């Protein structure tokens, strides 16, 4: 079943709350933010990768790799240098440094983090395997005996093996199917152990690294790189969030039921008019209430900034989100952000198509206030009861000249299947290939929609996905 509203004439409605879902001040359409910062950072990271291997190249005499053992050992040292550098890059991307959030955004960083993480794990395992084989060959003993020699006779080697084990555990837990099965809190704790890997691997690198144990410019440069990454980590994870929360002092104003399993949390604070936030961005929220204070979760804002209040709309899917229903007015809130490039400022084209599923409507609802007029929205829901914020969406359809289609039914129903096909999308939005497309919803809907959009001729750079955690 499909309901379509184009302008929703005569249905100018408010929200279900006393605070109202409309902005006190009409939001401005943000200027576009180009990819210059992201490209510059990518170039710098590639230059750093080349520079990390350069000391080995300059310090290895010609003709020194004539034996198999020497060649294998050299490959192990190269992979070790690459692994050490990639570990620093990985921690830097986890630092939540504000400039990185602005240049790259959480979505792009999540993709880089995934790719760098996989490459890092391969480099570490290659380093370990090649060094063991090469050293065992040089000493004319078995690989197992070489493991015993390294652990018993070499300083800081035990911590290096422990770091490798932790890295393998983190990599295993990051496999998509396993990550979905793990509780969010457990996955988050495992992921944060990456900082422990940096600490445990530091001594090994500078005690036994062939290019790093000798005093000189190479060793000094690597230590400086470590210090810069640690400084970025402290700034992004501690100093910047502390300054943000002291400046804005957020508190819960009200909790409103939007549906039987969805709530909206309204927040007030100080200097909210100076909050540099865009519709579609998210914060990591920590509520100082019983059962909630010890964990933070990423949620998008579901209304554009208006200088008076913030709102997040949350689907109750577990113990933590269930506890949020009982938040009392005045509860203190710790927030980190805003983060993400799922915004109108990162559009490539002037017109946009937005596709939401279920509670994925929340960042899109906020973004609709800041996109240029003429956007189109396809909202997928299993039943009419699963449609959230419909009165606000209908109001925005009129105010922002937006075409909205509510596509109701399961993924196997003929109607929704046809509408979400390449031909169906082109029928609803004939110029879809010339629009930015913003997608937020369950993984199945997002994957299916991306395939249909690509077959409908939408370039990959015009497809924007919401990714919330790193």
Buried (B, 14 or more C-beta within 10 A) or exposed (E): EBEEBEBBEEBEBEBBBEBBBBBEEEBEBBEEBEBEBBEEBBEEBEEBBEBBBEBBEEEBEEEEBEEEBBBBBBBBBBBBBBBBBBBBBBBBBBBBBBEBBBBBBBBBBBBBBBEBBEBBBBBBBBBBBBBBBBBBBBEEEEEEEBBEBBEEEEEBBBBBBBBBEBBEEBBEBBEEEEBEEBEBBEBBEBBEBBBBBBEBBBBBBBBBBBBBEEEEEBBEBBBEBBEEBBEBBEBBBEEBBEEBBEEBEBBBBBBBEBBEBBBBBBBBBEEBEEBEBBBBBBBBBBBBBEEBEEBBBBBBBBBBBBEBBBBBBBBBEEEBBEBBEEBEEEBBBBBBBBBBBBBBBBBBBBBBBBBBBBBBBBBBBBBBBBBBEBBBBBBBBBEEEBBBBBBBBBBBBBBBEBBBBBBBBEBEBEEBBEBBBBEBBBEBBEEBBBBBBBBBBBEEBBEBBBEBBEEBEBBEEBBBBBBBBB
